Amino acid sequence: MTPKEELIQVIERSPDNLIQAMLKLFKVMQSAPQAAAQQRNKQASNSAYPLRGLPLVMTEDFDEPMSELWEALSE
């Protein structure tokens, strides 16, 4: 029996109120990422610091010495 067939059998045996609750949960789960993104966008547009809360990403060579720059400055 495939997982899909098993799920269909479980759904057929489940009471209606359980299925309704599960449907509500799925709808909330689908809308949660969208709502969170909208909330972040709203906060960023209303904030004096629009970059606050965004991830900070640095390259691997961020703190490597820049010998070419020092050589250019010494000339």
N, C-alpha and C positions, 0 to 999 in steps of 0.2 A: 504494500500500500504506500502510495506517495505521501509526502508531507501535506500536499494540497488536499488530498482525499481525506486524510486524518483530520485536518482542520475543518473541512466541511462537515464531517461527522460530529465533531465536537460542537460546532455551531448549531447543528440541527438538534442536538440534545440539550443545549443551553436554554435557560429561561429568557424570555424577551427582555426583562429588565437588565439582565447581565449584558446582553448584546447591545442594548441602548447605552449602557454605561461605557462599554468598550468603544463604541462609535464616538461618544463624546470625548473620551480620552485620546483617541486617534486624531480627532479634529484639533484638540488643544496641542498635541504634539506637533502637528503639521504647522500650526500657526505660531508656535513659540519662537522658532528662529526668526521668522519675519517680524514678529512683534519686538524682539530684542534688537534687531537691526534698526527698526524704525525708532525705537527709544534712543539708541546710541546716536542716530542721525539728528534726532530732535535735540538731544543734549548738546551735541557738538555745534549745531547751528545757533543755539541760544547762549553758548558759552563764550567767554572772552578768550578761552584757551581751546581752540577747536582740535588741537592735536592730542590733548590729554586723553588718555585711555587707549590710544593706538599703540600697537606693539612696536618696540624699538629693535631694529635688526642691524647688526654690525657685521662687516665682512671679517673673514678670518685674519686678514693682514691689517686690521685696524690700528694696532699699536706697534707695527713693525717700524724699525728705523728707516727714514727716507734719506739715504746717503746722497742721492742725486740732488736733492733739495739743498742739503748742507754744502755740497760742493759748489752749486750754483750761487749760493749766498756768499761763499768765501771769495768768489771772483770779483 
